């Protein structure tokens, strides 16, 4: 099993992101149905380890929150542009959730992630470096979504296949939604 924990995005947000996936002939764009915010990549995992992970997340406790996507950026590797992404506005609740996910994953027996958390939604991957990104960034760089509620996180399994990876939601884990302090 090839697993990861992520925040699923509302359909309307994914459709807004799909509108950013154009104009670069050398990009391999992500299908909008596969767009998400990865909280923790887990990788190849046995069924027994996946069960341990599920047990940790069944007792997981973190608050629901609102979040907004904002801006476009790039990831590079060895001075080569690899990935185009949509960013996430600074959000202490998201940072807190990420720390809790990392702790739960380690309690389930997985090694620490070992890299800085950079929350984002992957839009596409560049196949070649010979591309002028100026027009793309001038047109799309000011992207900002509406804010949306994050009420659960999802354990996904990833399958490689023709046309790119395919993700299957295995289980959703609800986040705590506090009762209003001042009920109507």
C-alpha positions as CSV (number, residue, x, y, z in Angstrom):
1,X,0.0,0.0,0.0
2,X,1.3,3.5,-0.9
3,X,-0.3,5.9,1.6
4,X,-0.5,9.6,2.5
5,X,-2.6,11.8,4.8
6,X,-4.2,14.9,3.2
7,X,-6.9,17.5,3.3
8,X,-9.4,17.0,0.6
9,X,-10.5,20.1,-1.1
10,X,-14.1,21.2,-1.9
11,X,-15.2,20.6,-5.5
12,X,-15.6,24.3,-6.2
13,X,-12.0,25.0,-5.0
14,X,-10.7,22.2,-7.2
15,X,-12.5,23.7,-10.2
16,X,-11.0,27.1,-9.5
17,X,-7.6,25.4,-9.4
18,X,-8.3,23.6,-12.6
19,X,-8.7,27.1,-14.2
20,X,-5.0,27.7,-13.4
21,X,-3.8,24.6,-15.3
22,X,-3.2,26.0,-18.7
23,X,-0.7,27.9,-20.8
24,X,2.4,25.8,-20.3
25,X,2.8,23.2,-23.0
26,X,5.6,21.5,-21.2
27,X,3.5,21.0,-18.0
28,X,1.9,17.8,-17.0
29,X,-1.2,19.1,-15.2
30,X,-2.8,17.3,-12.2
31,X,-6.4,16.2,-12.7
32,X,-8.5,18.5,-10.5
33,X,-10.1,15.4,-8.9
34,X,-6.7,14.5,-7.5
35,X,-5.9,17.9,-5.9
36,X,-5.3,17.9,-2.2
37,X,-3.1,19.3,0.6
38,X,-0.7,16.6,1.7
39,X,-0.1,16.7,5.5
40,X,2.1,13.6,5.7
41,X,3.5,11.3,3.0
42,X,3.8,7.8,4.3
43,X,4.8,5.7,1.3
44,X,4.9,2.0,0.9
45,X,3.3,0.4,3.9
46,X,2.2,-3.1,5.0
47,X,-1.4,-3.7,5.9
48,X,-0.4,-4.2,9.6
49,X,1.3,-0.8,9.7
50,X,-1.7,0.7,7.9
51,X,-3.9,-0.7,10.7
52,X,-1.6,0.8,13.3
53,X,-1.9,4.1,11.5
54,X,-5.7,3.8,11.4
55,X,-5.8,3.1,15.1
56,X,-3.8,6.3,15.9
57,X,-6.1,8.4,13.7
58,X,-9.3,6.8,15.1
59,X,-8.2,8.5,18.5
60,X,-6.9,11.6,16.8
61,X,-8.1,14.9,18.2
62,X,-7.6,18.2,16.4
63,X,-9.9,21.2,15.8
64,X,-11.7,21.9,12.5
65,X,-10.7,25.3,11.0
66,X,-11.0,27.5,7.9
67,X,-8.3,27.9,5.3
68,X,-7.7,29.8,2.0
69,X,-5.4,29.1,-0.9
70,X,-3.3,32.0,-2.0
71,X,-0.6,32.5,-4.6
72,X,1.3,30.4,-7.0
73,X,4.9,29.0,-6.6
74,X,7.5,26.6,-7.8
75,X,9.5,23.8,-6.3
76,X,12.9,23.1,-7.7
77,X,15.3,20.2,-7.4
78,X,19.0,20.7,-8.3
79,X,18.3,24.1,-9.9
80,X,15.6,22.6,-12.1
81,X,11.9,23.6,-11.8
82,X,9.9,20.5,-11.0
83,X,6.5,21.5,-9.7
84,X,4.0,24.4,-10.0
85,X,1.8,24.8,-7.0
86,X,-0.9,26.9,-5.3
87,X,0.0,28.1,-1.8
88,X,-1.9,28.2,1.4
89,X,-2.3,31.4,3.4
90,X,-0.4,31.4,6.7
91,X,-2.6,29.5,9.1
92,X,-1.7,28.5,12.7
93,X,-4.5,25.9,12.8
94,X,-3.1,24.2,9.7
95,X,0.4,24.2,11.3
96,X,-1.0,22.7,14.5
97,X,-2.9,20.0,12.5
98,X,0.3,19.1,10.7
99,X,2.2,18.7,14.0
100,X,-0.5,16.5,15.4
101,X,-0.6,14.4,12.2
102,X,3.2,14.0,12.4
103,X,3.0,13.0,16.1
104,X,0.3,10.4,15.4
105,X,2.2,9.0,12.4
106,X,5.3,8.5,14.6
107,X,3.3,6.9,17.4
108,X,2.1,4.4,14.7
109,X,5.7,3.5,14.2
110,X,6.8,5.6,11.2
111,X,10.0,7.6,11.1
112,X,9.8,11.4,11.3
113,X,9.2,13.1,8.0
114,X,12.5,14.9,8.1
115,X,11.6,17.9,5.9
116,X,10.0,21.2,6.4
117,X,6.2,21.3,5.9
118,X,5.4,23.6,3.0
119,X,1.6,23.4,2.6
120,X,0.5,23.6,-1.1
121,X,-1.7,22.1,-3.8
122,X,0.3,20.6,-6.7
123,X,-1.0,22.0,-10.0
124,X,1.5,20.4,-12.4
125,X,4.9,19.1,-13.1
126,X,7.2,20.5,-15.8
127,X,8.6,18.0,-18.3
128,X,11.3,20.4,-19.6
129,X,13.1,23.5,-18.4
130,X,12.7,25.4,-21.6
131,X,9.6,27.4,-20.7
132,X,9.0,31.0,-20.1
133,X,6.9,31.3,-16.9
134,X,6.6,35.1,-16.8
135,X,3.2,35.2,-18.6
136,X,1.8,32.3,-16.5
137,X,2.8,34.1,-13.2
138,X,1.6,37.5,-14.4
139,X,-1.8,36.0,-15.2
140,X,-2.2,33.6,-12.3
141,X,0.2,34.8,-9.5
142,X,-2.5,36.7,-7.6
143,X,-4.7,33.7,-7.3
144,X,-6.7,33.6,-4.1
145,X,-9.6,31.2,-3.3
146,X,-12.5,31.8,-1.0
147,X,-11.9,30.4,2.5
148,X,-13.4,27.0,3.2
149,X,-14.0,24.8,6.2
150,X,-11.7,21.8,6.9
151,X,-13.7,19.3,8.9
152,X,-11.8,16.1,8.3
153,X,-8.5,14.6,7.1
154,X,-8.3,11.7,4.7
155,X,-6.0,8.6,4.5
156,X,-5.4,8.0,0.8
157,X,-3.9,5.2,-1.2
158,X,-2.0,6.1,-4.3
159,X,-1.8,3.9,-7.4
160,X,0.5,4.4,-10.4
161,X,-1.2,4.2,-13.7
162,X,-1.6,5.4,-17.2
163,X,-2.1,9.1,-17.2
164,X,-0.5,9.7,-13.8
165,X,-1.3,8.6,-10.2
166,X,-4.8,7.7,-9.1
167,X,-5.8,8.3,-5.4
168,X,-8.4,6.4,-3.5
169,X,-9.8,7.7,-0.2
170,X,-9.5,4.9,2.3
171,X,-10.9,6.6,5.4
172,X,-11.9,10.0,6.6
173,X,-11.1,11.1,10.2
174,X,-13.3,13.9,11.5
175,X,-11.8,17.0,13.2
176,X,-13.4,18.3,16.3
177,X,-16.0,21.1,15.8
178,X,-16.4,22.9,19.1
179,X,-19.9,23.8,20.2
180,X,-20.5,27.5,20.2
181,X,-19.7,29.2,23.5
182,X,-22.8,31.3,23.0
183,X,-25.7,29.2,21.7
184,X,-28.7,30.9,20.1
